[in-house]
Each structure stands twice: as structure tokens, then as C-alpha cells.
Amino acid sequence: MKYRSRMDIAADVLEVAQGGAIKTRIMYKAFLSFPQLKEYLELLQGGGLLDYVAEEKEYRATERGKRFLKMYKEVGQAILPAGLKKKKMLA
């Protein structure tokens, strides 16, 4: 797997948690170890980007988290042309 920045990992966690997800699902879908997962859950909750819904025992991206994710994707599209992204994904 290629190197990911902290911002890339945070975006991956928020992407998985948009509709609600338990820790295990986030961990596997975002390709994180359990210690990494704990670190990012704390970071994102502390920043108001992620909430824990106790009744459903799952994490959900907040509106602020969804805005962050939208801006993250827009910046990625502005920096890398669409054709270049596809080539990198196939490599």
C-alpha cells in the first residue's frame, strides 16, 4: 500500500463513517490497525468531525466532517487531472 498522509487517512475514516459504521468496519475499510484507529477516532471526535452514536453503537461523520470530506475531494480533483488519477490507481 502506498504512503498516506494523516489527512488522507482522516478522509478515509470519514468516508467509511458517513452513513454510520462500527469500529471494526472503519478499521478494515480504511486499512488501519487498531491502535491507529483509536488515534484517528480521538482526533476526529476532538475536531468535531466525527460523533459516536451510543444508541446504535456506531460512529458517524458530522456535518463538519462531511464538509471536510467534500473540500478534501475538491482539492484532490483540482490538483490532479482525472486521467492521472486513473493511471495511479491502476499502478
PDB file of N, CA, C and O in Angstrom:
ATOM      1  N   MET A   1       0.842  -1.174   0.000  1.00  0.00           N
ATOM      2  CA  MET A   1       0.000   0.000   0.000  1.00  0.00           C
ATOM      3  C   MET A   1       0.887   1.238   0.000  1.00  0.00           C
ATOM      4  O   MET A   1       1.937   1.252   0.644  1.00  0.00           O
ATOM      5  N   LYS A   2       0.475   2.265  -0.712  1.00  0.00           N
ATOM      6  CA  LYS A   2       1.270   3.483  -0.800  1.00  0.00           C
ATOM      7  C   LYS A   2       1.156   4.306   0.472  1.00  0.00           C
ATOM      8  O   LYS A   2       0.237   4.123   1.269  1.00  0.00           O
ATOM      9  N   TYR A   3       2.098   5.209   0.646  1.00  0.00           N
ATOM     10  CA  TYR A   3       2.093   6.103   1.791  1.00  0.00           C
ATOM     11  C   TYR A   3       0.851   6.988   1.756  1.00  0.00           C
ATOM     12  O   TYR A   3       0.477   7.504   0.703  1.00  0.00           O
ATOM     13  N   ARG A   4       0.216   7.159   2.915  1.00  0.00           N
ATOM     14  CA  ARG A   4      -0.927   8.069   3.028  1.00  0.00           C
ATOM     15  C   ARG A   4      -0.624   9.103   4.096  1.00  0.00           C
ATOM     16  O   ARG A   4      -0.067   8.791   5.149  1.00  0.00           O
ATOM     17  N   SER A   5      -0.999  10.334   3.807  1.00  0.00           N
ATOM     18  CA  SER A   5      -0.824  11.386   4.804  1.00  0.00           C
ATOM     19  C   SER A   5      -1.892  11.239   5.880  1.00  0.00           C
ATOM     20  O   SER A   5      -2.846  10.477   5.726  1.00  0.00           O
ATOM     21  N   ARG A   6      -1.719  11.976   6.966  1.00  0.00           N
ATOM     22  CA  ARG A   6      -2.720  11.959   8.034  1.00  0.00           C
ATOM     23  C   ARG A   6      -4.062  12.455   7.503  1.00  0.00           C
ATOM     24  O   ARG A   6      -5.117  11.972   7.914  1.00  0.00           O
ATOM     25  N   MET A   7      -4.015  13.416   6.592  1.00  0.00           N
ATOM     26  CA  MET A   7      -5.250  13.940   6.023  1.00  0.00           C
ATOM     27  C   MET A   7      -5.940  12.878   5.160  1.00  0.00           C
ATOM     28  O   MET A   7      -7.165  12.759   5.180  1.00  0.00           O
ATOM     29  N   ASP A   8      -5.157  12.115   4.409  1.00  0.00           N
ATOM     30  CA  ASP A   8      -5.720  11.034   3.591  1.00  0.00           C
ATOM     31  C   ASP A   8      -6.414   9.998   4.477  1.00  0.00           C
ATOM     32  O   ASP A   8      -7.513   9.538   4.167  1.00  0.00           O
ATOM     33  N   ILE A   9      -5.765   9.643   5.570  1.00  0.00           N
ATOM     34  CA  ILE A   9      -6.331   8.640   6.475  1.00  0.00           C
ATOM     35  C   ILE A   9      -7.593   9.177   7.142  1.00  0.00           C
ATOM     36  O   ILE A   9      -8.588   8.462   7.262  1.00  0.00           O
ATOM     37  N   ALA A  10      -7.552  10.428   7.573  1.00  0.00           N
ATOM     38  CA  ALA A  10      -8.737  11.039   8.185  1.00  0.00           C
ATOM     39  C   ALA A  10      -9.898  11.034   7.199  1.00  0.00           C
ATOM     40  O   ALA A  10     -11.034  10.743   7.574  1.00  0.00           O
ATOM     41  N   ALA A  11      -9.614  11.356   5.937  1.00  0.00           N
ATOM     42  CA  ALA A  11     -10.660  11.352   4.910  1.00  0.00           C
ATOM     43  C   ALA A  11     -11.202   9.940   4.696  1.00  0.00           C
ATOM     44  O   ALA A  11     -12.407   9.766   4.510  1.00  0.00           O
ATOM     45  N   ASP A  12     -10.338   8.941   4.718  1.00  0.00           N
ATOM     46  CA  ASP A  12     -10.789   7.552   4.565  1.00  0.00           C
ATOM     47  C   ASP A  12     -11.732   7.152   5.702  1.00  0.00           C
ATOM     48  O   ASP A  12     -12.760   6.515   5.470  1.00  0.00           O
ATOM     49  N   VAL A  13     -11.376   7.526   6.919  1.00  0.00           N
ATOM     50  CA  VAL A  13     -12.219   7.204   8.077  1.00  0.00           C
ATOM     51  C   VAL A  13     -13.575   7.890   7.939  1.00  0.00           C
ATOM     52  O   VAL A  13     -14.611   7.264   8.160  1.00  0.00           O
ATOM     53  N   LEU A  14     -13.574   9.163   7.579  1.00  0.00           N
ATOM     54  CA  LEU A  14     -14.829   9.902   7.427  1.00  0.00           C
ATOM     55  C   LEU A  14     -15.679   9.339   6.293  1.00  0.00           C
ATOM     56  O   LEU A  14     -16.906   9.301   6.393  1.00  0.00           O
ATOM     57  N   GLU A  15     -15.038   8.908   5.231  1.00  0.00           N
ATOM     58  CA  GLU A  15     -15.763   8.318   4.096  1.00  0.00           C
ATOM     59  C   GLU A  15     -16.527   7.075   4.554  1.00  0.00           C
ATOM     60  O   GLU A  15     -17.701   6.905   4.227  1.00  0.00           O
ATOM     61  N   VAL A  16     -15.861   6.221   5.302  1.00  0.00           N
ATOM     62  CA  VAL A  16     -16.494   4.994   5.790  1.00  0.00           C
ATOM     63  C   VAL A  16     -17.622   5.321   6.767  1.00  0.00           C
ATOM     64  O   VAL A  16     -18.655   4.650   6.775  1.00  0.00           O
ATOM     65  N   ALA A  17     -17.423   6.350   7.587  1.00  0.00           N
ATOM     66  CA  ALA A  17     -18.376   6.667   8.655  1.00  0.00           C
ATOM     67  C   ALA A  17     -19.517   7.585   8.219  1.00  0.00           C
ATOM     68  O   ALA A  17     -20.329   7.980   9.056  1.00  0.00           O
ATOM     69  N   GLN A  18     -19.600   7.930   6.955  1.00  0.00           N
ATOM     70  CA  GLN A  18     -20.655   8.853   6.515  1.00  0.00           C
ATOM     71  C   GLN A  18     -22.047   8.361   6.873  1.00  0.00           C
ATOM     72  O   GLN A  18     -22.860   9.130   7.386  1.00  0.00           O
ATOM     73  N   GLY A  19     -22.326   7.121   6.616  1.00  0.00           N
ATOM     74  CA  GLY A  19     -23.650   6.581   6.903  1.00  0.00           C
ATOM     75  C   GLY A  19     -23.729   5.862   8.238  1.00  0.00           C
ATOM     76  O   GLY A  19     -24.762   5.288   8.581  1.00  0.00           O
ATOM     77  N   GLY A  20     -22.640   5.895   8.988  1.00  0.00           N
ATOM     78  CA  GLY A  20     -22.574   5.204  10.269  1.00  0.00           C
ATOM     79  C   GLY A  20     -21.821   3.896  10.122  1.00  0.00           C
ATOM     80  O   GLY A  20     -22.077   3.127   9.196  1.00  0.00           O
ATOM     81  N   ALA A  21     -20.895   3.642  11.030  1.00  0.00           N
ATOM     82  CA  ALA A  21     -20.102   2.413  10.972  1.00  0.00           C
ATOM     83  C   ALA A  21     -19.530   2.097  12.348  1.00  0.00           C
ATOM     84  O   ALA A  21     -19.206   2.995  13.125  1.00  0.00           O
ATOM     85  N   ILE A  22     -19.412   0.804  12.633  1.00  0.00           N
ATOM     86  CA  ILE A  22     -18.783   0.376  13.882  1.00  0.00           C
ATOM     87  C   ILE A  22     -17.259   0.401  13.701  1.00  0.00           C
ATOM     88  O   ILE A  22     -16.757   0.520  12.583  1.00  0.00           O
ATOM     89  N   LYS A  23     -16.537   0.289  14.814  1.00  0.00           N
ATOM     90  CA  LYS A  23     -15.074   0.372  14.775  1.00  0.00           C
ATOM     91  C   LYS A  23     -14.456  -0.624  13.800  1.00  0.00           C
ATOM     92  O   LYS A  23     -13.566  -0.276  13.025  1.00  0.00           O
ATOM     93  N   THR A  24     -14.933  -1.859  13.844  1.00  0.00           N
ATOM     94  CA  THR A  24     -14.346  -2.906  13.003  1.00  0.00           C
ATOM     95  C   THR A  24     -14.478  -2.573  11.526  1.00  0.00           C
ATOM     96  O   THR A  24     -13.530  -2.747  10.760  1.00  0.00           O
ATOM     97  N   ARG A  25     -15.636  -2.102  11.129  1.00  0.00           N
ATOM     98  CA  ARG A  25     -15.852  -1.748   9.721  1.00  0.00           C
ATOM     99  C   ARG A  25     -14.918  -0.617   9.300  1.00  0.00           C
ATOM    100  O   ARG A  25     -14.318  -0.667   8.226  1.00  0.00           O
ATOM    101  N   ILE A  26     -14.798   0.401  10.147  1.00  0.00           N
ATOM    102  CA  ILE A  26     -13.908   1.522   9.834  1.00  0.00           C
ATOM    103  C   ILE A  26     -12.475   1.023   9.718  1.00  0.00           C
ATOM    104  O   ILE A  26     -11.756   1.389   8.788  1.00  0.00           O
ATOM    105  N   MET A  27     -12.065   0.191  10.660  1.00  0.00           N
ATOM    106  CA  MET A  27     -10.700  -0.326  10.684  1.00  0.00           C
ATOM    107  C   MET A  27     -10.363  -1.070   9.390  1.00  0.00           C
ATOM    108  O   MET A  27      -9.313  -0.833   8.792  1.00  0.00           O
ATOM    109  N   TYR A  28     -11.245  -1.961   8.962  1.00  0.00           N
ATOM    110  CA  TYR A  28     -10.972  -2.755   7.758  1.00  0.00           C
ATOM    111  C   TYR A  28     -11.106  -1.942   6.479  1.00  0.00           C
ATOM    112  O   TYR A  28     -10.276  -2.073   5.579  1.00  0.00           O
ATOM    113  N   LYS A  29     -12.127  -1.111   6.382  1.00  0.00           N
ATOM    114  CA  LYS A  29     -12.338  -0.335   5.153  1.00  0.00           C
ATOM    115  C   LYS A  29     -11.280   0.748   4.966  1.00  0.00           C
ATOM    116  O   LYS A  29     -10.934   1.088   3.834  1.00  0.00           O
ATOM    117  N   ALA A  30     -10.762   1.295   6.073  1.00  0.00           N
ATOM    118  CA  ALA A  30      -9.746   2.349   5.992  1.00  0.00           C
ATOM    119  C   ALA A  30      -8.327   1.779   6.085  1.00  0.00           C
ATOM    120  O   ALA A  30      -7.355   2.535   6.075  1.00  0.00           O
ATOM    121  N   PHE A  31      -8.204   0.456   6.173  1.00  0.00           N
ATOM    122  CA  PHE A  31      -6.898  -0.218   6.244  1.00  0.00           C
ATOM    123  C   PHE A  31      -6.051   0.311   7.404  1.00  0.00           C
ATOM    124  O   PHE A  31      -4.928   0.772   7.202  1.00  0.00           O
ATOM    125  N   LEU A  32      -6.601   0.240   8.621  1.00  0.00           N
ATOM    126  CA  LEU A  32      -5.901   0.717   9.808  1.00  0.00           C
ATOM    127  C   LEU A  32      -5.735  -0.408  10.822  1.00  0.00           C
ATOM    128  O   LEU A  32      -6.545  -1.333  10.884  1.00  0.00           O
ATOM    129  N   SER A  33      -4.677  -0.313  11.608  1.00  0.00           N
ATOM    130  CA  SER A  33      -4.532  -1.213  12.754  1.00  0.00           C
ATOM    131  C   SER A  33      -5.420  -0.662  13.866  1.00  0.00           C
ATOM    132  O   SER A  33      -5.907   0.465  13.777  1.00  0.00           O
ATOM    133  N   PHE A  34      -5.630  -1.458  14.915  1.00  0.00           N
ATOM    134  CA  PHE A  34      -6.488  -0.984  15.998  1.00  0.00           C
ATOM    135  C   PHE A  34      -5.896   0.239  16.710  1.00  0.00           C
ATOM    136  O   PHE A  34      -6.636   1.181  16.997  1.00  0.00           O
ATOM    137  N   PRO A  35      -4.581   0.258  17.008  1.00  0.00           N
ATOM    138  CA  PRO A  35      -4.021   1.472  17.632  1.00  0.00           C
ATOM    139  C   PRO A  35      -4.169   2.714  16.743  1.00  0.00           C
ATOM    140  O   PRO A  35      -4.453   3.804  17.239  1.00  0.00           O
ATOM    141  N   GLN A  36      -3.977   2.547  15.441  1.00  0.00           N
ATOM    142  CA  GLN A  36      -4.169   3.675  14.524  1.00  0.00           C
ATOM    143  C   GLN A  36      -5.622   4.133  14.543  1.00  0.00           C
ATOM    144  O   GLN A  36      -5.904   5.331  14.580  1.00  0.00           O
ATOM    145  N   LEU A  37      -6.535   3.179  14.519  1.00  0.00           N
ATOM    146  CA  LEU A  37      -7.956   3.508  14.538  1.00  0.00           C
ATOM    147  C   LEU A  37      -8.295   4.337  15.770  1.00  0.00           C
ATOM    148  O   LEU A  37      -8.964   5.366  15.665  1.00  0.00           O
ATOM    149  N   LYS A  38      -7.838   3.893  16.932  1.00  0.00           N
ATOM    150  CA  LYS A  38      -8.119   4.623  18.174  1.00  0.00           C
ATOM    151  C   LYS A  38      -7.605   6.058  18.087  1.00  0.00           C
ATOM    152  O   LYS A  38      -8.289   6.995  18.501  1.00  0.00           O
ATOM    153  N   GLU A  39      -6.397   6.227  17.547  1.00  0.00           N
ATOM    154  CA  GLU A  39      -5.804   7.562  17.408  1.00  0.00           C
ATOM    155  C   GLU A  39      -6.668   8.454  16.518  1.00  0.00           C
ATOM    156  O   GLU A  39      -6.934   9.605  16.862  1.00  0.00           O
ATOM    157  N   TYR A  40      -7.101   7.928  15.383  1.00  0.00           N
ATOM    158  CA  TYR A  40      -7.879   8.740  14.444  1.00  0.00           C
ATOM    159  C   TYR A  40      -9.300   9.002  14.933  1.00  0.00           C
ATOM    160  O   TYR A  40      -9.857  10.066  14.662  1.00  0.00           O
ATOM    161  N   LEU A  41      -9.886   8.062  15.640  1.00  0.00           N
ATOM    162  CA  LEU A  41     -11.213   8.307  16.201  1.00  0.00           C
ATOM    163  C   LEU A  41     -11.147   9.448  17.212  1.00  0.00           C
ATOM    164  O   LEU A  41     -12.011  10.324  17.223  1.00  0.00           O
ATOM    165  N   GLU A  42     -10.119   9.434  18.062  1.00  0.00           N
ATOM    166  CA  GLU A  42      -9.943  10.513  19.044  1.00  0.00           C
ATOM    167  C   GLU A  42      -9.702  11.847  18.349  1.00  0.00           C
ATOM    168  O   GLU A  42     -10.293  12.862  18.719  1.00  0.00           O
ATOM    169  N   LEU A  43      -8.839  11.843  17.352  1.00  0.00           N
ATOM    170  CA  LEU A  43      -8.507  13.059  16.615  1.00  0.00           C
ATOM    171  C   LEU A  43      -9.743  13.661  15.945  1.00  0.00           C
ATOM    172  O   LEU A  43      -9.997  14.861  16.056  1.00  0.00           O
ATOM    173  N   LEU A  44     -10.500  12.827  15.256  1.00  0.00           N
ATOM    174  CA  LEU A  44     -11.667  13.312  14.517  1.00  0.00           C
ATOM    175  C   LEU A  44     -12.809  13.712  15.447  1.00  0.00           C
ATOM    176  O   LEU A  44     -13.525  14.674  15.166  1.00  0.00           O
ATOM    177  N   GLN A  45     -12.985  12.996  16.535  1.00  0.00           N
ATOM    178  CA  GLN A  45     -14.010  13.381  17.505  1.00  0.00           C
ATOM    179  C   GLN A  45     -13.624  14.698  18.181  1.00  0.00           C
ATOM    180  O   GLN A  45     -14.474  15.563  18.392  1.00  0.00           O
ATOM    181  N   GLY A  46     -12.363  14.843  18.514  1.00  0.00           N
ATOM    182  CA  GLY A  46     -11.878  16.071  19.144  1.00  0.00           C
ATOM    183  C   GLY A  46     -12.038  17.286  18.255  1.00  0.00           C
ATOM    184  O   GLY A  46     -12.241  18.398  18.743  1.00  0.00           O
ATOM    185  N   GLY A  47     -11.948  17.077  16.948  1.00  0.00           N
ATOM    186  CA  GLY A  47     -12.101  18.168  15.987  1.00  0.00           C
ATOM    187  C   GLY A  47     -13.540  18.405  15.565  1.00  0.00           C
ATOM    188  O   GLY A  47     -13.816  19.281  14.745  1.00  0.00           O
ATOM    189  N   GLY A  48     -14.453  17.629  16.122  1.00  0.00           N
ATOM    190  CA  GLY A  48     -15.863  17.808  15.782  1.00  0.00           C
ATOM    191  C   GLY A  48     -16.240  17.278  14.410  1.00  0.00           C
ATOM    192  O   GLY A  48     -17.255  17.680  13.841  1.00  0.00           O
ATOM    193  N   LEU A  49     -15.419  16.370  13.874  1.00  0.00           N
ATOM    194  CA  LEU A  49     -15.678  15.817  12.542  1.00  0.00           C
ATOM    195  C   LEU A  49     -16.395  14.471  12.596  1.00  0.00           C
ATOM    196  O   LEU A  49     -16.949  14.012  11.597  1.00  0.00           O
ATOM    197  N   LEU A  50     -16.381  13.850  13.760  1.00  0.00           N
ATOM    198  CA  LEU A  50     -16.935  12.513  13.922  1.00  0.00           C
ATOM    199  C   LEU A  50     -17.645  12.430  15.270  1.00  0.00           C
ATOM    200  O   LEU A  50     -17.157  12.959  16.269  1.00  0.00           O
ATOM    201  N   ASP A  51     -18.791  11.767  15.291  1.00  0.00           N
ATOM    202  CA  ASP A  51     -19.559  11.565  16.526  1.00  0.00           C
ATOM    203  C   ASP A  51     -19.766  10.083  16.764  1.00  0.00           C
ATOM    204  O   ASP A  51     -19.826   9.292  15.822  1.00  0.00           O
ATOM    205  N   TYR A  52     -19.875   9.712  18.036  1.00  0.00           N
ATOM    206  CA  TYR A  52     -20.241   8.347  18.397  1.00  0.00           C
ATOM    207  C   TYR A  52     -21.706   8.350  18.800  1.00  0.00           C
ATOM    208  O   TYR A  52     -22.105   9.094  19.696  1.00  0.00           O
ATOM    209  N   VAL A  53     -22.509   7.519  18.142  1.00  0.00           N
ATOM    210  CA  VAL A  53     -23.935   7.404  18.450  1.00  0.00           C
ATOM    211  C   VAL A  53     -24.095   6.173  19.336  1.00  0.00           C
ATOM    212  O   VAL A  53     -24.097   5.042  18.850  1.00  0.00           O
ATOM    213  N   ALA A  54     -24.229   6.406  20.632  1.00  0.00           N
ATOM    214  CA  ALA A  54     -24.246   5.314  21.614  1.00  0.00           C
ATOM    215  C   ALA A  54     -25.411   4.351  21.405  1.00  0.00           C
ATOM    216  O   ALA A  54     -25.243   3.140  21.549  1.00  0.00           O
ATOM    217  N   GLU A  55     -26.589   4.873  21.068  1.00  0.00           N
ATOM    218  CA  GLU A  55     -27.762   4.003  20.892  1.00  0.00           C
ATOM    219  C   GLU A  55     -27.540   2.966  19.794  1.00  0.00           C
ATOM    220  O   GLU A  55     -28.015   1.834  19.888  1.00  0.00           O
ATOM    221  N   GLU A  56     -26.819   3.364  18.765  1.00  0.00           N
ATOM    222  CA  GLU A  56     -26.578   2.459  17.631  1.00  0.00           C
ATOM    223  C   GLU A  56     -25.175   1.861  17.656  1.00  0.00           C
ATOM    224  O   GLU A  56     -24.828   1.039  16.808  1.00  0.00           O
ATOM    225  N   LYS A  57     -24.377   2.275  18.625  1.00  0.00           N
ATOM    226  CA  LYS A  57     -23.007   1.790  18.785  1.00  0.00           C
ATOM    227  C   LYS A  57     -22.180   1.952  17.515  1.00  0.00           C
ATOM    228  O   LYS A  57     -21.456   1.042  17.113  1.00  0.00           O
ATOM    229  N   GLU A  58     -22.296   3.116  16.892  1.00  0.00           N
ATOM    230  CA  GLU A  58     -21.528   3.370  15.677  1.00  0.00           C
ATOM    231  C   GLU A  58     -21.066   4.819  15.611  1.00  0.00           C
ATOM    232  O   GLU A  58     -21.568   5.696  16.313  1.00  0.00           O
ATOM    233  N   TYR A  59     -20.095   5.028  14.743  1.00  0.00           N
ATOM    234  CA  TYR A  59     -19.540   6.361  14.522  1.00  0.00           C
ATOM    235  C   TYR A  59     -20.159   6.941  13.257  1.00  0.00           C
ATOM    236  O   TYR A  59     -20.432   6.223  12.294  1.00  0.00           O
ATOM    237  N   ARG A  60     -20.376   8.255  13.277  1.00  0.00           N
ATOM    238  CA  ARG A  60     -20.939   8.941  12.114  1.00  0.00           C
ATOM    239  C   ARG A  60     -20.193  10.239  11.874  1.00  0.00           C
ATOM    240  O   ARG A  60     -19.827  10.943  12.816  1.00  0.00           O
ATOM    241  N   ALA A  61     -19.972  10.547  10.614  1.00  0.00           N
ATOM    242  CA  ALA A  61     -19.378  11.831  10.259  1.00  0.00           C
ATOM    243  C   ALA A  61     -20.389  12.930  10.573  1.00  0.00           C
ATOM    244  O   ALA A  61     -21.570  12.803  10.250  1.00  0.00           O
ATOM    245  N   THR A  62     -19.927  14.002  11.202  1.00  0.00           N
ATOM    246  CA  THR A  62     -20.793  15.142  11.493  1.00  0.00           C
ATOM    247  C   THR A  62     -20.938  15.982  10.223  1.00  0.00           C
ATOM    248  O   THR A  62     -20.302  15.694   9.209  1.00  0.00           O
ATOM    249  N   GLU A  63     -21.764  17.007  10.280  1.00  0.00           N
ATOM    250  CA  GLU A  63     -21.876  17.917   9.132  1.00  0.00           C
ATOM    251  C   GLU A  63     -20.520  18.546   8.836  1.00  0.00           C
ATOM    252  O   GLU A  63     -20.139  18.707   7.676  1.00  0.00           O
ATOM    253  N   ARG A  64     -19.800  18.897   9.891  1.00  0.00           N
ATOM    254  CA  ARG A  64     -18.462  19.459   9.711  1.00  0.00           C
ATOM    255  C   ARG A  64     -17.538  18.437   9.044  1.00  0.00           C
ATOM    256  O   ARG A  64     -16.737  18.790   8.179  1.00  0.00           O
ATOM    257  N   GLY A  65     -17.651  17.187   9.445  1.00  0.00           N
ATOM    258  CA  GLY A  65     -16.858  16.124   8.839  1.00  0.00           C
ATOM    259  C   GLY A  65     -17.197  15.924   7.372  1.00  0.00           C
ATOM    260  O   GLY A  65     -16.313  15.685   6.550  1.00  0.00           O
ATOM    261  N   LYS A  66     -18.475  16.021   7.047  1.00  0.00           N
ATOM    262  CA  LYS A  66     -18.903  15.885   5.651  1.00  0.00           C
ATOM    263  C   LYS A  66     -18.399  17.047   4.808  1.00  0.00           C
ATOM    264  O   LYS A  66     -18.030  16.862   3.648  1.00  0.00           O
ATOM    265  N   ARG A  67     -18.382  18.259   5.393  1.00  0.00           N
ATOM    266  CA  ARG A  67     -17.841  19.424   4.670  1.00  0.00           C
ATOM    267  C   ARG A  67     -16.342  19.244   4.425  1.00  0.00           C
ATOM    268  O   ARG A  67     -15.838  19.544   3.343  1.00  0.00           O
ATOM    269  N   PHE A  68     -15.636  18.747   5.452  1.00  0.00           N
ATOM    270  CA  PHE A  68     -14.209  18.481   5.300  1.00  0.00           C
ATOM    271  C   PHE A  68     -13.969  17.495   4.159  1.00  0.00           C
ATOM    272  O   PHE A  68     -13.091  17.705   3.322  1.00  0.00           O
ATOM    273  N   LEU A  69     -14.750  16.424   4.133  1.00  0.00           N
ATOM    274  CA  LEU A  69     -14.595  15.393   3.117  1.00  0.00           C
ATOM    275  C   LEU A  69     -14.862  15.953   1.721  1.00  0.00           C
ATOM    276  O   LEU A  69     -14.149  15.631   0.771  1.00  0.00           O
ATOM    277  N   LYS A  70     -15.879  16.783   1.602  1.00  0.00           N
ATOM    278  CA  LYS A  70     -16.211  17.405   0.314  1.00  0.00           C
ATOM    279  C   LYS A  70     -15.061  18.298  -0.161  1.00  0.00           C
ATOM    280  O   LYS A  70     -14.665  18.237  -1.325  1.00  0.00           O
ATOM    281  N   MET A  71     -14.527  19.124   0.742  1.00  0.00           N
ATOM    282  CA  MET A  71     -13.411  20.003   0.375  1.00  0.00           C
ATOM    283  C   MET A  71     -12.161  19.191   0.045  1.00  0.00           C
ATOM    284  O   MET A  71     -11.428  19.532  -0.884  1.00  0.00           O
ATOM    285  N   TYR A  72     -11.918  18.137   0.787  1.00  0.00           N
ATOM    286  CA  TYR A  72     -10.768  17.268   0.539  1.00  0.00           C
ATOM    287  C   TYR A  72     -10.830  16.701  -0.885  1.00  0.00           C
ATOM    288  O   TYR A  72      -9.828  16.688  -1.601  1.00  0.00           O
ATOM    289  N   LYS A  73     -12.009  16.238  -1.281  1.00  0.00           N
ATOM    290  CA  LYS A  73     -12.178  15.680  -2.626  1.00  0.00           C
ATOM    291  C   LYS A  73     -12.025  16.752  -3.697  1.00  0.00           C
ATOM    292  O   LYS A  73     -11.428  16.501  -4.744  1.00  0.00           O
ATOM    293  N   GLU A  74     -12.560  17.948  -3.443  1.00  0.00           N
ATOM    294  CA  GLU A  74     -12.453  19.038  -4.412  1.00  0.00           C
ATOM    295  C   GLU A  74     -11.004  19.453  -4.619  1.00  0.00           C
ATOM    296  O   GLU A  74     -10.584  19.699  -5.750  1.00  0.00           O
ATOM    297  N   VAL A  75     -10.244  19.533  -3.544  1.00  0.00           N
ATOM    298  CA  VAL A  75      -8.828  19.886  -3.654  1.00  0.00           C
ATOM    299  C   VAL A  75      -8.089  18.805  -4.440  1.00  0.00           C
ATOM    300  O   VAL A  75      -7.255  19.117  -5.291  1.00  0.00           O
ATOM    301  N   GLY A  76      -8.388  17.550  -4.162  1.00  0.00           N
ATOM    302  CA  GLY A  76      -7.759  16.452  -4.893  1.00  0.00           C
ATOM    303  C   GLY A  76      -8.042  16.511  -6.380  1.00  0.00           C
ATOM    304  O   GLY A  76      -7.157  16.242  -7.193  1.00  0.00           O
ATOM    305  N   GLN A  77      -9.269  16.859  -6.745  1.00  0.00           N
ATOM    306  CA  GLN A  77      -9.631  16.967  -8.159  1.00  0.00           C
ATOM    307  C   GLN A  77      -8.949  18.160  -8.815  1.00  0.00           C
ATOM    308  O   GLN A  77      -8.575  18.094  -9.986  1.00  0.00           O
ATOM    309  N   ALA A  78      -8.785  19.248  -8.071  1.00  0.00           N
ATOM    310  CA  ALA A  78      -8.147  20.440  -8.619  1.00  0.00           C
ATOM    311  C   ALA A  78      -6.657  20.221  -8.843  1.00  0.00           C
ATOM    312  O   ALA A  78      -6.078  20.757  -9.788  1.00  0.00           O
ATOM    313  N   ILE A  79      -6.040  19.432  -7.971  1.00  0.00           N
ATOM    314  CA  ILE A  79      -4.596  19.209  -8.066  1.00  0.00           C
ATOM    315  C   ILE A  79      -4.246  18.184  -9.136  1.00  0.00           C
ATOM    316  O   ILE A  79      -3.326  18.398  -9.926  1.00  0.00           O
ATOM    317  N   LEU A  80      -4.974  17.074  -9.167  1.00  0.00           N
ATOM    318  CA  LEU A  80      -4.667  16.008 -10.117  1.00  0.00           C
ATOM    319  C   LEU A  80      -5.757  15.888 -11.175  1.00  0.00           C
ATOM    320  O   LEU A  80      -6.929  15.710 -10.841  1.00  0.00           O
ATOM    321  N   PRO A  81      -5.379  15.984 -12.447  1.00  0.00           N
ATOM    322  CA  PRO A  81      -6.374  15.763 -13.504  1.00  0.00           C
ATOM    323  C   PRO A  81      -6.939  14.344 -13.424  1.00  0.00           C
ATOM    324  O   PRO A  81      -6.265  13.432 -12.946  1.00  0.00           O
ATOM    325  N   ALA A  82      -8.151  14.165 -13.884  1.00  0.00           N
ATOM    326  CA  ALA A  82      -8.852  12.877 -13.786  1.00  0.00           C
ATOM    327  C   ALA A  82      -8.055  11.734 -14.421  1.00  0.00           C
ATOM    328  O   ALA A  82      -7.996  10.645 -13.850  1.00  0.00           O
ATOM    329  N   GLY A  83      -7.450  11.950 -15.571  1.00  0.00           N
ATOM    330  CA  GLY A  83      -6.691  10.908 -16.255  1.00  0.00           C
ATOM    331  C   GLY A  83      -5.504  10.425 -15.446  1.00  0.00           C
ATOM    332  O   GLY A  83      -5.189   9.235 -15.442  1.00  0.00           O
ATOM    333  N   LEU A  84      -4.852  11.338 -14.767  1.00  0.00           N
ATOM    334  CA  LEU A  84      -3.687  10.988 -13.964  1.00  0.00           C
ATOM    335  C   LEU A  84      -4.083  10.129 -12.771  1.00  0.00           C
ATOM    336  O   LEU A  84      -3.356   9.205 -12.403  1.00  0.00           O
ATOM    337  N   LYS A  85      -5.219  10.423 -12.168  1.00  0.00           N
ATOM    338  CA  LYS A  85      -5.694   9.635 -11.028  1.00  0.00           C
ATOM    339  C   LYS A  85      -5.926   8.185 -11.427  1.00  0.00           C
ATOM    340  O   LYS A  85      -5.551   7.269 -10.696  1.00  0.00           O
ATOM    341  N   LYS A  86      -6.545   7.976 -12.587  1.00  0.00           N
ATOM    342  CA  LYS A  86      -6.841   6.617 -13.031  1.00  0.00           C
ATOM    343  C   LYS A  86      -5.558   5.830 -13.246  1.00  0.00           C
ATOM    344  O   LYS A  86      -5.478   4.659 -12.876  1.00  0.00           O
ATOM    345  N   LYS A  87      -4.549   6.469 -13.846  1.00  0.00           N
ATOM    346  CA  LYS A  87      -3.281   5.787 -14.078  1.00  0.00           C
ATOM    347  C   LYS A  87      -2.631   5.392 -12.757  1.00  0.00           C
ATOM    348  O   LYS A  87      -2.109   4.285 -12.625  1.00  0.00           O
ATOM    349  N   LYS A  88      -2.662   6.294 -11.780  1.00  0.00           N
ATOM    350  CA  LYS A  88      -2.048   5.990 -10.486  1.00  0.00           C
ATOM    351  C   LYS A  88      -2.785   4.868  -9.782  1.00  0.00           C
ATOM    352  O   LYS A  88      -2.162   4.038  -9.119  1.00  0.00           O
ATOM    353  N   MET A  89      -4.097   4.830  -9.915  1.00  0.00           N
ATOM    354  CA  MET A  89      -4.881   3.799  -9.254  1.00  0.00           C
ATOM    355  C   MET A  89      -4.598   2.426  -9.851  1.00  0.00           C
ATOM    356  O   MET A  89      -4.654   1.420  -9.144  1.00  0.00           O
ATOM    357  N   LEU A  90      -4.298   2.377 -11.133  1.00  0.00           N
ATOM    358  CA  LEU A  90      -4.033   1.109 -11.797  1.00  0.00           C
ATOM    359  C   LEU A  90      -2.618   0.615 -11.526  1.00  0.00           C
ATOM    360  O   LEU A  90      -2.351  -0.583 -11.622  1.00  0.00           O
ATOM    361  N   ALA A  91      -1.716   1.518 -11.191  1.00  0.00           N
ATOM    362  CA  ALA A  91      -0.314   1.144 -10.967  1.00  0.00           C
ATOM    363  C   ALA A  91      -0.122   0.423  -9.662  1.00  0.00           C
ATOM    364  O   ALA A  91       0.999   0.042  -9.326  1.00  0.00           O
TER     365      ALA A  91
END
